[in-house]
């Protein structure tokens, strides 16, 4: 176990001999060189304009409905679900119109109501960006960025899209559902890595390298794998991810914050659906930190292109869920130092023999961003895990029995 509070007390570092010390120092030097050459200037401040959702939350906390105080937005999802079940159609519409950035992000609110609220919130955010795009007081770059955000929000508002979470503050956060979430028996959650923002949430070229395209490709693969299954996929870009390969990407602070949000989202999912977390790159750090206190409904955690899960062994994650890992042979992540020292780095390599993951094939992925590309073994493996057909996955060549006990 690494020295990270989300995973508990650290275990002693293995300073057993001088060779170990020198290897660790060399690896640490490599990390610092990587950060100095590729990441220090990419670190962004996560401070900025006031969060519109925070303002909406403040209004909610001072608001009332039919003479009664509104419930605690951080309360148990079950309590929030019971609250919404008592409301009339006009009361629901009032809350959606008055507090869209609260209702659209409440774990426990009915999914269709969240979709409605986020459509309202997106429309208002789009109107704000449209004004900014024509504001001559802004620089040309500022107007250009406002125009890009306006286009993104317009895209997210297209008919048929089911936006499960939305916050326009800062670089923006989004989550989207593919499929019928309220009636799903199996739910897959795609957790992306660095540089995930509202603007990068979807891409026109190579769409599967962005959260929206990855989740869409996974949903289609799941439907092919088990057509009769009632499945849903969530593209969960609802945490603040690191910007570039800076210090944020080399530490676990943002992963810890994301893990809290991930746990809360999973607890608030409807019904008793079984959940699989499919985590890419820095998203696997988020999943590793979240693992210990995840809902028992999470049956599988599968990571691809992982820099580490803030643990030395799968057993240290403290979860009953099955832990799977894969890495394409051409993925550059294999060359980073898989270690943790003083909070820097993310621990052991999840595909190393000693970690204890079930190793999956990633044939066809071609590099770090390709794991959700249609036609790859990696996507098919994710789909089989997602629909509950883990016994039929394609194992890595050096771990052919990865699912032997599931047959």
Protein Blocks (a to p, Z undefined) as FASTA:
>chain_A
ZZdfknopcdddddfbfklmmmmmmmmmmmmmmmmmmmmmmpccfbdcddfklmmmmmmm
mgceehiacddfkbcfklmmmmmmmpcfklmmmmmmmmmmlmmmcghiafklmmmmmmmm
mmmmmmmmmmmmmmmkbcfklmmmmmmmmmmmmmmmpghiacfbdcfehjbpadddedjf
klpfbdcdddddehiafklmpcfbhkllpmklmmmmmmmmmmmmmmmbccdddddfbbcc
dehjbfklmpcklmmmmmmmmmmmmmmpgcjbdcddddehjlmmmmmmmmmmgcfklmbd
cdehiabjhiabfklnopabdcdddddfklmklmpccddeehiajbjafkbmklopacdd
fehklpjklmmgghiaklmmmmmmmnopammpccdfklmmlmmmmZZ
